[in-house]
């Protein structure tokens, strides 16, 4: 017998919820890493070691778009969790 099969239904639900939360956190961390990398690649030019005002504005708009998507993903994940 494995340890999971010996848990009560409530304990199983808690384990599954924790696993889902950890998976959601990983998805969000990956999205933030992708945002940083993608926005920097898209917006940063060759102006040296600092972003100029155009690059800063590009970074801000790019990050805003990613954060909007993140909010939509979070909402979808919560709906999926609540339907379990």
Residue frames as a rotation matrix with the C-alpha (Angstrom) as fourth column:
UNK 1
0.574 0.819 0.000 0.00
0.819 -0.574 0.000 0.00
0.000 0.000 -1.000 0.00
UNK 2
-0.390 -0.687 0.613 1.21
0.618 -0.689 -0.379 3.46
0.683 0.231 0.693 -0.77
UNK 3
-0.826 -0.037 -0.563 0.99
0.512 -0.468 -0.720 6.33
-0.237 -0.883 0.405 1.70
UNK 4
-0.852 0.519 -0.064 -1.61
-0.501 -0.774 0.387 8.24
0.151 0.362 0.920 -0.35
UNK 5
-0.267 0.796 -0.544 -4.12
-0.095 0.540 0.836 5.41
0.959 0.275 -0.068 -0.20
UNK 6
-0.370 0.071 -0.926 -3.92
0.847 0.435 -0.305 5.41
0.382 -0.898 -0.221 3.61
UNK 7
-1.000 -0.011 -0.009 -5.03
0.013 -0.935 -0.355 9.06
-0.004 -0.355 0.935 3.88
UNK 8
-0.235 0.964 -0.123 -8.55
0.538 0.023 -0.843 10.13
-0.810 -0.264 -0.524 4.73
UNK 9
0.232 0.380 0.895 -10.56
0.964 -0.209 -0.161 11.78
0.126 0.901 -0.415 1.94
UNK 10
0.984 0.117 -0.138 -10.02
0.145 -0.966 0.216 15.17
-0.108 -0.232 -0.967 3.61
UNK 11
0.267 -0.959 -0.095 -6.26
-0.057 -0.115 0.992 14.60
-0.962 -0.260 -0.085 3.79
UNK 12
-0.208 -0.280 0.937 -6.21
0.860 0.405 0.312 13.51
-0.467 0.870 0.157 0.15
UNK 13
0.678 0.536 0.503 -8.05
0.704 -0.671 -0.234 16.70
0.211 0.513 -0.832 -0.80
UNK 14
0.851 -0.410 -0.329 -5.52
-0.133 -0.773 0.621 18.78
-0.509 -0.484 -0.712 1.15
UNK 15
-0.113 -0.924 0.365 -2.60
0.291 0.320 0.901 17.03
-0.950 0.208 0.233 -0.56
UNK 16
-0.032 0.179 0.983 -4.17
0.995 0.095 0.015 17.57
-0.091 0.979 -0.181 -3.98
UNK 17
0.916 0.394 0.072 -4.89
0.396 -0.918 -0.020 21.22
0.058 0.047 -0.997 -3.18
UNK 18
0.519 -0.804 -0.290 -1.31
-0.144 -0.416 0.898 21.78
-0.843 -0.424 -0.332 -2.07
UNK 19
-0.303 -0.617 0.726 0.02
0.628 0.444 0.639 20.12
-0.717 0.650 0.253 -5.22
UNK 20
0.349 0.519 0.780 -2.26
0.924 -0.330 -0.193 22.29
0.158 0.788 -0.595 -7.35
UNK 21
0.959 -0.015 -0.283 -1.15
0.083 -0.939 0.332 25.43
-0.271 -0.342 -0.900 -5.53
UNK 22
0.100 -0.995 -0.013 2.51
0.025 -0.010 1.000 24.54
-0.995 -0.100 0.024 -6.07
UNK 23
-0.243 -0.117 0.963 1.86
0.911 0.312 0.268 23.88
-0.332 0.943 0.031 -9.76
UNK 24
0.737 0.580 0.346 0.08
0.657 -0.736 -0.165 27.24
0.159 0.349 -0.924 -10.05
UNK 25
0.729 -0.541 -0.419 3.00
-0.106 -0.695 0.712 29.00
-0.676 -0.474 -0.564 -8.38
UNK 26
-0.251 -0.852 0.459 5.41
0.409 0.336 0.848 27.37
-0.877 0.401 0.264 -10.82
UNK 27
0.137 0.400 0.906 3.27
0.990 -0.090 -0.110 28.48
0.038 0.912 -0.409 -13.76
UNK 28
0.963 0.266 -0.045 3.30
0.269 -0.958 0.100 32.04
-0.017 -0.108 -0.994 -12.44
UNK 29
0.366 -0.905 -0.215 7.06
-0.065 -0.256 0.965 32.00
-0.928 -0.339 -0.152 -11.82
UNK 30
-0.314 -0.452 0.835 7.66
0.764 0.401 0.505 30.74
-0.563 0.797 0.219 -15.34
UNK 31
0.510 0.588 0.628 5.41
0.837 -0.506 -0.207 33.46
0.196 0.631 -0.750 -16.71
UNK 32
0.915 -0.214 -0.343 7.30
-0.033 -0.885 0.464 36.15
-0.403 -0.413 -0.817 -14.80
UNK 33
-0.055 -0.980 0.191 10.64
0.181 0.178 0.967 34.79
-0.982 0.087 0.168 -16.04
UNK 34
-0.167 0.092 0.982 9.32
0.969 0.201 0.146 34.74
-0.184 0.975 -0.123 -19.58
UNK 35
0.843 0.530 0.091 7.98
0.538 -0.836 -0.107 38.28
0.019 0.139 -0.990 -19.18
UNK 36
0.583 -0.680 -0.445 11.30
-0.120 -0.613 0.781 39.64
-0.804 -0.402 -0.439 -18.03
UNK 37
-0.371 -0.791 0.487 13.24
0.352 0.366 0.862 37.92
-0.859 0.491 0.142 -20.77
UNK 38
-0.034 0.444 0.896 10.77
0.996 0.090 -0.007 38.61
-0.083 0.892 -0.445 -23.59
UNK 39
0.902 0.420 -0.100 10.21
0.417 -0.908 -0.041 42.25
-0.108 -0.004 -0.994 -22.70
UNK 40
0.334 -0.857 -0.392 13.91
-0.130 -0.453 0.882 42.91
-0.934 -0.243 -0.263 -22.33
UNK 41
-0.468 -0.508 0.723 14.69
0.591 0.428 0.684 41.23
-0.657 0.747 0.100 -25.66
UNK 42
0.224 0.672 0.706 11.90
0.972 -0.209 -0.110 43.19
0.074 0.711 -0.699 -27.35
UNK 43
0.924 0.381 0.028 12.56
0.373 -0.914 0.158 46.58
0.086 -0.135 -0.987 -25.79
UNK 44
0.511 -0.789 -0.340 16.22
0.050 -0.368 0.928 46.90
-0.858 -0.492 -0.149 -24.89
UNK 45
0.974 -0.226 0.014 18.39
-0.022 -0.153 -0.988 48.32
0.225 0.962 -0.153 -27.61
UNK 46
0.278 -0.955 -0.101 22.02
0.877 0.296 -0.379 49.17
0.392 0.017 0.920 -27.76
UNK 47
0.643 0.072 0.762 21.87
-0.017 -0.994 0.109 52.40
0.765 -0.083 -0.638 -25.79
UNK 48
-0.368 -0.852 0.373 24.38
-0.518 -0.146 -0.843 51.16
0.772 -0.503 -0.388 -23.23
UNK 49
-0.834 -0.080 -0.546 23.89
0.334 0.714 -0.615 49.99
0.439 -0.695 -0.569 -19.69
UNK 50
-0.679 0.676 -0.285 20.70
0.029 -0.364 -0.931 52.00
-0.733 -0.641 0.228 -19.09
UNK 51
-0.217 0.712 0.668 17.32
0.966 0.254 0.044 51.99
-0.138 0.655 -0.743 -20.77
UNK 52
-0.988 -0.025 0.154 16.40
0.059 -0.973 0.225 55.24
0.144 0.231 0.962 -22.50
UNK 53
-0.591 0.806 0.037 12.91
-0.543 -0.363 -0.757 56.71
-0.597 -0.467 0.652 -22.10
UNK 54
0.022 0.587 -0.809 11.57
-0.960 0.238 0.147 54.92
0.279 0.774 0.569 -25.20
UNK 55
-0.488 -0.283 -0.826 12.90
-0.149 0.959 -0.241 51.58
0.860 0.005 -0.510 -23.96
UNK 56
-0.987 0.151 0.057 11.48
-0.047 0.067 -0.997 52.20
-0.154 -0.986 -0.059 -20.48
UNK 57
-0.255 0.946 -0.198 8.05
-0.877 -0.313 -0.366 52.96
-0.408 0.080 0.909 -21.96
UNK 58
-0.035 0.168 -0.985 8.27
-0.717 0.683 0.142 49.81
0.696 0.711 0.097 -24.08
UNK 59
-0.836 -0.337 -0.433 9.19
0.045 0.744 -0.667 47.73
0.547 -0.577 -0.606 -21.02
UNK 60
-0.809 0.568 0.155 6.30
-0.356 -0.261 -0.897 49.18
-0.469 -0.781 0.413 -19.02
UNK 61
0.035 0.866 -0.499 3.74
-0.993 -0.027 -0.116 48.47
-0.114 0.499 0.859 -21.77
UNK 62
-0.227 -0.199 -0.953 5.13
-0.474 0.878 -0.071 44.99
0.851 0.436 -0.294 -22.38
UNK 63
-0.972 -0.162 -0.170 5.00
0.072 0.479 -0.875 44.15
0.223 -0.862 -0.454 -18.68
UNK 64
-0.520 0.852 0.066 1.47
-0.697 -0.378 -0.609 45.54
-0.494 -0.362 0.790 -18.43
UNK 65
0.115 0.549 -0.828 0.36
-0.898 0.413 0.149 43.19
0.424 0.726 0.541 -21.23
UNK 66
-0.525 -0.373 -0.765 1.99
-0.072 0.915 -0.396 40.23
0.848 -0.153 -0.507 -19.49
UNK 67
-0.984 0.152 0.094 0.40
-0.095 -0.002 -0.995 41.15
-0.151 -0.988 0.016 -16.17
UNK 68
-0.178 0.960 -0.216 -3.01
-0.963 -0.215 -0.160 41.43
-0.200 0.179 0.963 -17.82
UNK 69
0.066 0.123 -0.990 -2.52
-0.539 0.839 0.068 37.93
0.839 0.530 0.122 -19.20
UNK 70
-0.849 -0.441 -0.291 -1.32
0.013 0.533 -0.846 36.76
0.528 -0.722 -0.447 -15.79
UNK 71
-0.686 0.664 0.298 -4.52
-0.612 -0.305 -0.730 38.04
-0.394 -0.683 0.615 -14.19
UNK 72
0.216 0.788 -0.577 -6.58
-0.959 0.281 0.024 36.14
0.180 0.548 0.817 -16.78
UNK 73
-0.219 -0.382 -0.898 -4.55
-0.238 0.913 -0.330 32.96
0.946 0.142 -0.291 -16.23
UNK 74
-0.978 -0.146 0.147 -4.90
-0.164 0.109 -0.980 33.28
0.127 -0.983 -0.130 -12.45
UNK 75
-0.285 0.953 0.106 -8.66
-0.891 -0.223 -0.395 33.68
-0.352 -0.207 0.913 -12.81
UNK 76
0.293 0.362 -0.885 -8.86
-0.749 0.662 0.023 30.62
0.594 0.657 0.465 -15.06
UNK 77
-0.580 -0.582 -0.569 -6.74
-0.074 0.734 -0.675 28.55
0.811 -0.350 -0.469 -12.66
UNK 78
-0.876 0.307 0.371 -8.95
-0.430 -0.151 -0.890 29.55
-0.218 -0.940 0.264 -9.74
UNK 79
0.132 0.958 -0.256 -12.07
-0.988 0.107 -0.109 28.55
-0.077 0.268 0.960 -11.66
UNK 80
0.090 -0.169 -0.981 -10.45
-0.432 0.881 -0.192 25.21
0.897 0.441 0.006 -12.48
UNK 81
-0.884 -0.457 -0.097 -9.46
-0.086 0.364 -0.928 24.68
0.459 -0.812 -0.361 -8.83
UNK 82
-0.612 0.707 0.355 -12.92
-0.704 -0.283 -0.651 25.55
-0.360 -0.648 0.671 -7.60
UNK 83
0.287 0.753 -0.593 -14.46
-0.926 0.377 0.030 23.02
0.246 0.540 0.805 -9.97
UNK 84
-0.575 -0.586 -0.572 -12.40
-0.394 0.810 -0.434 20.15
0.717 -0.024 -0.696 -8.46
